[in-house]
Amino acid sequence: MAIAEFTIIPIGTATTSLSGYVADLHKELERHSDVRFQMTPMGTILEGPLDRLFEVIRAVHEVPFLNGAARVSTSIKIDDRRDKPDASMEQKMQSVAAKLS
């Protein structure tokens, strides 16, 4: 299982506010119920099979274009750990929490 963090930035919009675009991205992510996601103030984290994550990110990348953006910049970070079958968002956070205790 892979974890990917991505940020999508629409460029060439009529306003500096991006919350409408973010809401549309969220709606698209909800359509992909086979992949877990967590939105943060600065991006989105996905969890699932790597090939599927690429498909979902590609679909979400298209959303700003469909809503009038002339240009879109997407940054992606991937953590693809294959030595642990239980690598997940929660497992990563629990590992850090255990070390803080």
VMD Tcl script that builds the backbone (N, CA, C; Angstrom):
set m [mol new atoms 303]
animate dup $m
set s [atomselect $m all]
$s set {name element resname resid chain x y z} {
  {N N MET 1 A 0.854 -1.179 0.000}
  {CA C MET 1 A 0.000 0.000 0.000}
  {C C MET 1 A 0.893 1.232 0.000}
  {N N ALA 2 A 0.535 2.201 -0.812}
  {CA C ALA 2 A 1.306 3.435 -0.925}
  {C C ALA 2 A 0.529 4.596 -0.302}
  {N N ILE 3 A 1.276 5.600 0.070}
  {CA C ILE 3 A 0.687 6.849 0.557}
  {C C ILE 3 A 1.239 7.959 -0.332}
  {N N ALA 4 A 0.352 8.798 -0.816}
  {CA C ALA 4 A 0.768 9.920 -1.659}
  {C C ALA 4 A 0.179 11.202 -1.096}
  {N N GLU 5 A 0.992 12.231 -1.118}
  {CA C GLU 5 A 0.511 13.565 -0.748}
  {C C GLU 5 A 0.611 14.419 -1.997}
  {N N PHE 6 A -0.464 15.129 -2.305}
  {CA C PHE 6 A -0.421 15.978 -3.484}
  {C C PHE 6 A -1.073 17.324 -3.204}
  {N N THR 7 A -0.626 18.303 -3.964}
  {CA C THR 7 A -1.171 19.652 -3.893}
  {C C THR 7 A -1.468 20.101 -5.317}
  {N N ILE 8 A -2.668 20.584 -5.522}
  {CA C ILE 8 A -3.079 21.076 -6.834}
  {C C ILE 8 A -3.300 22.575 -6.732}
  {N N ILE 9 A -2.649 23.311 -7.614}
  {CA C ILE 9 A -2.762 24.769 -7.601}
  {C C ILE 9 A -3.267 25.248 -8.957}
  {N N PRO 10 A -4.515 25.747 -9.003}
  {CA C PRO 10 A -5.003 26.339 -10.244}
  {C C PRO 10 A -4.332 27.694 -10.455}
  {N N ILE 11 A -3.916 27.963 -11.667}
  {CA C ILE 11 A -3.248 29.220 -11.998}
  {C C ILE 11 A -4.057 29.917 -13.084}
  {N N GLY 12 A -4.104 31.222 -13.026}
  {CA C GLY 12 A -4.852 31.969 -14.030}
  {C C GLY 12 A -6.333 32.020 -13.721}
  {N N THR 13 A -6.648 32.099 -12.436}
  {CA C THR 13 A -8.049 32.190 -12.032}
  {C C THR 13 A -8.420 33.659 -11.819}
  {N N ALA 14 A -9.689 33.918 -11.728}
  {CA C ALA 14 A -10.171 35.294 -11.594}
  {C C ALA 14 A -9.996 35.849 -10.185}
  {N N THR 15 A -9.683 34.988 -9.215}
  {CA C THR 15 A -9.599 35.418 -7.831}
  {C C THR 15 A -8.450 34.692 -7.120}
  {N N THR 16 A -7.988 35.246 -6.019}
  {CA C THR 16 A -6.957 34.574 -5.229}
  {C C THR 16 A -7.551 33.502 -4.322}
  {N N SER 17 A -8.847 33.526 -4.105}
  {CA C SER 17 A -9.501 32.510 -3.286}
  {C C SER 17 A -9.590 31.201 -4.064}
  {N N LEU 18 A -9.199 30.115 -3.419}
  {CA C LEU 18 A -9.215 28.809 -4.075}
  {C C LEU 18 A -10.175 27.824 -3.420}
  {N N SER 19 A -10.926 28.255 -2.401}
  {CA C SER 19 A -11.779 27.319 -1.670}
  {C C SER 19 A -12.840 26.663 -2.555}
  {N N GLY 20 A -13.335 27.363 -3.553}
  {CA C GLY 20 A -14.296 26.763 -4.478}
  {C C GLY 20 A -13.674 25.626 -5.271}
  {N N TYR 21 A -12.436 25.834 -5.700}
  {CA C TYR 21 A -11.707 24.764 -6.404}
  {C C TYR 21 A -11.464 23.585 -5.469}
  {N N VAL 22 A -11.081 23.874 -4.222}
  {CA C VAL 22 A -10.821 22.817 -3.247}
  {C C VAL 22 A -12.091 22.001 -3.003}
  {N N ALA 23 A -13.221 22.661 -2.899}
  {CA C ALA 23 A -14.489 21.945 -2.706}
  {C C ALA 23 A -14.773 21.023 -3.886}
  {N N ASP 24 A -14.504 21.491 -5.091}
  {CA C ASP 24 A -14.712 20.653 -6.275}
  {C C ASP 24 A -13.750 19.462 -6.287}
  {N N LEU 25 A -12.506 19.678 -5.842}
  {CA C LEU 25 A -11.551 18.574 -5.739}
  {C C LEU 25 A -12.040 17.529 -4.744}
  {N N HIS 26 A -12.595 18.003 -3.624}
  {CA C HIS 26 A -13.119 17.091 -2.604}
  {C C HIS 26 A -14.246 16.239 -3.174}
  {N N LYS 27 A -15.136 16.858 -3.929}
  {CA C LYS 27 A -16.241 16.107 -4.548}
  {C C LYS 27 A -15.710 15.015 -5.477}
  {N N GLU 28 A -14.664 15.331 -6.237}
  {CA C GLU 28 A -14.073 14.331 -7.126}
  {C C GLU 28 A -13.446 13.200 -6.325}
  {N N LEU 29 A -12.756 13.523 -5.247}
  {CA C LEU 29 A -12.143 12.493 -4.411}
  {C C LEU 29 A -13.196 11.558 -3.823}
  {N N GLU 30 A -14.340 12.086 -3.443}
  {CA C GLU 30 A -15.406 11.255 -2.879}
  {C C GLU 30 A -15.925 10.235 -3.887}
  {N N ARG 31 A -15.782 10.508 -5.169}
  {CA C ARG 31 A -16.220 9.576 -6.206}
  {C C ARG 31 A -15.344 8.324 -6.243}
  {N N HIS 32 A -14.156 8.387 -5.674}
  {CA C HIS 32 A -13.203 7.278 -5.704}
  {C C HIS 32 A -13.177 6.612 -4.327}
  {N N SER 33 A -14.254 5.923 -3.996}
  {CA C SER 33 A -14.435 5.381 -2.648}
  {C C SER 33 A -13.483 4.230 -2.322}
  {N N ASP 34 A -12.779 3.707 -3.314}
  {CA C ASP 34 A -11.845 2.613 -3.056}
  {C C ASP 34 A -10.489 3.108 -2.544}
  {N N VAL 35 A -10.301 4.429 -2.524}
  {CA C VAL 35 A -9.046 5.022 -2.067}
  {C C VAL 35 A -9.350 5.922 -0.877}
  {N N ARG 36 A -8.591 5.739 0.206}
  {CA C ARG 36 A -8.788 6.590 1.385}
  {C C ARG 36 A -8.080 7.910 1.170}
  {N N PHE 37 A -8.689 8.998 1.645}
  {CA C PHE 37 A -8.036 10.305 1.530}
  {C C PHE 37 A -8.265 11.125 2.777}
  {N N GLN 38 A -7.347 12.046 2.985}
  {CA C GLN 38 A -7.437 13.000 4.088}
  {C C GLN 38 A -6.982 14.350 3.556}
  {N N MET 39 A -7.877 15.309 3.578}
  {CA C MET 39 A -7.515 16.652 3.148}
  {C C MET 39 A -6.883 17.389 4.321}
  {N N THR 40 A -5.893 18.228 4.017}
  {CA C THR 40 A -5.232 19.057 5.022}
  {C C THR 40 A -5.288 20.502 4.510}
  {N N PRO 41 A -4.914 21.473 5.324}
  {CA C PRO 41 A -4.945 22.855 4.848}
  {C C PRO 41 A -4.011 23.130 3.669}
  {N N MET 42 A -2.999 22.274 3.467}
  {CA C MET 42 A -2.011 22.534 2.422}
  {C C MET 42 A -1.964 21.476 1.325}
  {N N GLY 43 A -2.816 20.465 1.385}
  {CA C GLY 43 A -2.790 19.409 0.381}
  {C C GLY 43 A -3.699 18.270 0.775}
  {N N THR 44 A -3.526 17.144 0.095}
  {CA C THR 44 A -4.356 15.972 0.334}
  {C C THR 44 A -3.468 14.742 0.393}
  {N N ILE 45 A -3.813 13.822 1.286}
  {CA C ILE 45 A -3.087 12.565 1.428}
  {C C ILE 45 A -4.009 11.446 0.964}
  {N N LEU 46 A -3.481 10.569 0.117}
  {CA C LEU 46 A -4.210 9.403 -0.383}
  {C C LEU 46 A -3.519 8.142 0.085}
  {N N GLU 47 A -4.299 7.069 0.221}
  {CA C GLU 47 A -3.742 5.780 0.595}
  {C C GLU 47 A -4.388 4.707 -0.258}
  {N N GLY 48 A -3.561 3.857 -0.871}
  {CA C GLY 48 A -4.085 2.777 -1.687}
  {C C GLY 48 A -3.012 2.204 -2.579}
  {N N PRO 49 A -3.401 1.327 -3.499}
  {CA C PRO 49 A -2.423 0.784 -4.452}
  {C C PRO 49 A -1.840 1.903 -5.318}
  {N N LEU 50 A -0.550 1.856 -5.555}
  {CA C LEU 50 A 0.138 2.946 -6.247}
  {C C LEU 50 A -0.483 3.281 -7.601}
  {N N ASP 51 A -0.757 2.287 -8.420}
  {CA C ASP 51 A -1.350 2.563 -9.727}
  {C C ASP 51 A -2.683 3.281 -9.596}
  {N N ARG 52 A -3.459 2.885 -8.601}
  {CA C ARG 52 A -4.765 3.524 -8.382}
  {C C ARG 52 A -4.591 4.972 -7.917}
  {N N LEU 53 A -3.588 5.226 -7.082}
  {CA C LEU 53 A -3.354 6.594 -6.630}
  {C C LEU 53 A -3.036 7.510 -7.807}
  {N N PHE 54 A -2.228 7.017 -8.751}
  {CA C PHE 54 A -1.934 7.815 -9.942}
  {C C PHE 54 A -3.211 8.119 -10.728}
  {N N GLU 55 A -4.096 7.148 -10.843}
  {CA C GLU 55 A -5.359 7.362 -11.564}
  {C C GLU 55 A -6.208 8.438 -10.883}
  {N N VAL 56 A -6.297 8.357 -9.562}
  {CA C VAL 56 A -7.111 9.323 -8.817}
  {C C VAL 56 A -6.501 10.716 -8.913}
  {N N ILE 57 A -5.188 10.826 -8.740}
  {CA C ILE 57 A -4.542 12.137 -8.838}
  {C C ILE 57 A -4.758 12.723 -10.226}
  {N N ARG 58 A -4.667 11.912 -11.248}
  {CA C ARG 58 A -4.908 12.381 -12.627}
  {C C ARG 58 A -6.333 12.926 -12.763}
  {N N ALA 59 A -7.301 12.205 -12.209}
  {CA C ALA 59 A -8.699 12.658 -12.286}
  {C C ALA 59 A -8.892 13.977 -11.547}
  {N N VAL 60 A -8.282 14.099 -10.380}
  {CA C VAL 60 A -8.418 15.325 -9.582}
  {C C VAL 60 A -7.672 16.479 -10.253}
  {N N HIS 61 A -6.552 16.196 -10.878}
  {CA C HIS 61 A -5.779 17.215 -11.590}
  {C C HIS 61 A -6.624 17.893 -12.682}
  {N N GLU 62 A -7.531 17.157 -13.285}
  {CA C GLU 62 A -8.366 17.694 -14.366}
  {C C GLU 62 A -9.473 18.624 -13.880}
  {N N VAL 63 A -9.852 18.515 -12.631}
  {CA C VAL 63 A -11.009 19.268 -12.108}
  {C C VAL 63 A -10.864 20.780 -12.269}
  {N N PRO 64 A -9.742 21.395 -11.909}
  {CA C PRO 64 A -9.651 22.853 -12.090}
  {C C PRO 64 A -9.807 23.290 -13.555}
  {N N PHE 65 A -9.309 22.477 -14.485}
  {CA C PHE 65 A -9.496 22.809 -15.901}
  {C C PHE 65 A -10.979 22.826 -16.258}
  {N N LEU 66 A -11.716 21.867 -15.723}
  {CA C LEU 66 A -13.153 21.786 -15.995}
  {C C LEU 66 A -13.915 22.965 -15.398}
  {N N ASN 67 A -13.273 23.633 -14.422}
  {CA C ASN 67 A -13.910 24.763 -13.741}
  {C C ASN 67 A -13.276 26.098 -14.093}
  {N N GLY 68 A -12.614 26.162 -15.247}
  {CA C GLY 68 A -12.169 27.440 -15.771}
  {C C GLY 68 A -10.718 27.814 -15.594}
  {N N ALA 69 A -9.929 27.023 -14.869}
  {CA C ALA 69 A -8.513 27.363 -14.713}
  {C C ALA 69 A -7.796 27.169 -16.054}
  {N N ALA 70 A -6.909 28.091 -16.372}
  {CA C ALA 70 A -6.166 28.013 -17.627}
  {C C ALA 70 A -4.893 27.189 -17.481}
  {N N ARG 71 A -4.451 27.012 -16.224}
  {CA C ARG 71 A -3.206 26.295 -15.961}
  {C C ARG 71 A -3.310 25.663 -14.584}
  {N N VAL 72 A -2.718 24.474 -14.424}
  {CA C VAL 72 A -2.770 23.769 -13.147}
  {C C VAL 72 A -1.386 23.211 -12.834}
  {N N SER 73 A -0.918 23.463 -11.624}
  {CA C SER 73 A 0.351 22.909 -11.160}
  {C C SER 73 A 0.044 21.881 -10.077}
  {N N THR 74 A 0.527 20.660 -10.263}
  {CA C THR 74 A 0.295 19.584 -9.294}
  {C C THR 74 A 1.628 19.041 -8.815}
  {N N SER 75 A 1.814 19.025 -7.500}
  {CA C SER 75 A 3.015 18.454 -6.877}
  {C C SER 75 A 2.613 17.176 -6.163}
  {N N ILE 76 A 3.463 16.138 -6.286}
  {CA C ILE 76 A 3.152 14.832 -5.705}
  {C C ILE 76 A 4.371 14.314 -4.934}
  {N N LYS 77 A 4.119 13.806 -3.725}
  {CA C LYS 77 A 5.121 13.079 -2.949}
  {C C LYS 77 A 4.551 11.687 -2.692}
  {N N ILE 78 A 5.394 10.658 -2.835}
  {CA C ILE 78 A 4.926 9.286 -2.674}
  {C C ILE 78 A 5.795 8.556 -1.666}
  {N N ASP 79 A 5.143 7.850 -0.744}
  {CA C ASP 79 A 5.812 6.948 0.187}
  {C C ASP 79 A 5.296 5.548 -0.142}
  {N N ASP 80 A 6.121 4.752 -0.776}
  {CA C ASP 80 A 5.731 3.408 -1.219}
  {C C ASP 80 A 6.585 2.404 -0.462}
  {N N ARG 81 A 6.174 2.081 0.736}
  {CA C ARG 81 A 6.941 1.173 1.595}
  {C C ARG 81 A 6.451 -0.251 1.372}
  {N N ARG 82 A 7.348 -1.128 0.968}
  {CA C ARG 82 A 6.962 -2.498 0.624}
  {C C ARG 82 A 7.483 -3.543 1.604}
  {N N ASP 83 A 8.203 -3.102 2.627}
  {CA C ASP 83 A 8.711 -4.066 3.601}
  {C C ASP 83 A 7.749 -4.290 4.761}
  {N N LYS 84 A 6.675 -3.504 4.836}
  {CA C LYS 84 A 5.679 -3.653 5.889}
  {C C LYS 84 A 4.296 -3.698 5.249}
  {N N PRO 85 A 3.579 -4.775 5.418}
  {CA C PRO 85 A 2.254 -4.879 4.793}
  {C C PRO 85 A 1.213 -3.932 5.397}
  {N N ASP 86 A 1.455 -3.459 6.613}
  {CA C ASP 86 A 0.473 -2.601 7.276}
  {C C ASP 86 A 0.823 -1.114 7.199}
  {N N ALA 87 A 1.661 -0.724 6.272}
  {CA C ALA 87 A 2.015 0.694 6.138}
  {C C ALA 87 A 0.761 1.486 5.766}
  {N N SER 88 A 0.370 2.384 6.628}
  {CA C SER 88 A -0.833 3.198 6.408}
  {C C SER 88 A -0.626 4.555 7.060}
  {N N MET 89 A -1.557 5.461 6.791}
  {CA C MET 89 A -1.480 6.780 7.415}
  {C C MET 89 A -1.485 6.638 8.939}
  {N N GLU 90 A -2.391 5.803 9.457}
  {CA C GLU 90 A -2.508 5.629 10.904}
  {C C GLU 90 A -1.256 4.982 11.484}
  {N N GLN 91 A -0.724 3.979 10.786}
  {CA C GLN 91 A 0.465 3.284 11.279}
  {C C GLN 91 A 1.636 4.246 11.391}
  {N N LYS 92 A 1.788 5.126 10.420}
  {CA C LYS 92 A 2.883 6.101 10.463}
  {C C LYS 92 A 2.732 7.034 11.663}
  {N N MET 93 A 1.516 7.490 11.911}
  {CA C MET 93 A 1.278 8.387 13.047}
  {C C MET 93 A 1.437 7.663 14.385}
  {N N GLN 94 A 0.991 6.410 14.459}
  {CA C GLN 94 A 1.147 5.627 15.692}
  {C C GLN 94 A 2.618 5.380 15.996}
  {N N SER 95 A 3.406 5.146 14.986}
  {CA C SER 95 A 4.828 4.918 15.173}
  {C C SER 95 A 5.504 6.136 15.799}
  {N N VAL 96 A 5.160 7.316 15.335}
  {CA C VAL 96 A 5.724 8.545 15.893}
  {C C VAL 96 A 5.204 8.760 17.320}
  {N N ALA 97 A 3.903 8.551 17.534}
  {CA C ALA 97 A 3.316 8.733 18.858}
  {C C ALA 97 A 3.968 7.809 19.880}
  {N N ALA 98 A 4.272 6.578 19.493}
  {CA C ALA 98 A 4.909 5.639 20.409}
  {C C ALA 98 A 6.287 6.120 20.833}
  {N N LYS 99 A 6.970 6.769 19.929}
  {CA C LYS 99 A 8.316 7.270 20.245}
  {C C LYS 99 A 8.260 8.532 21.111}
  {N N LEU 100 A 7.141 9.229 21.076}
  {CA C LEU 100 A 6.969 10.423 21.915}
  {C C LEU 100 A 6.596 10.058 23.356}
  {N N SER 101 A 6.059 8.870 23.555}
  {CA C SER 101 A 5.614 8.434 24.886}
  {C C SER 101 A 6.777 8.055 25.759}
}
mol reanalyze $m
mol bondsrecalc $m
mol representation Tube
mol addrep $m
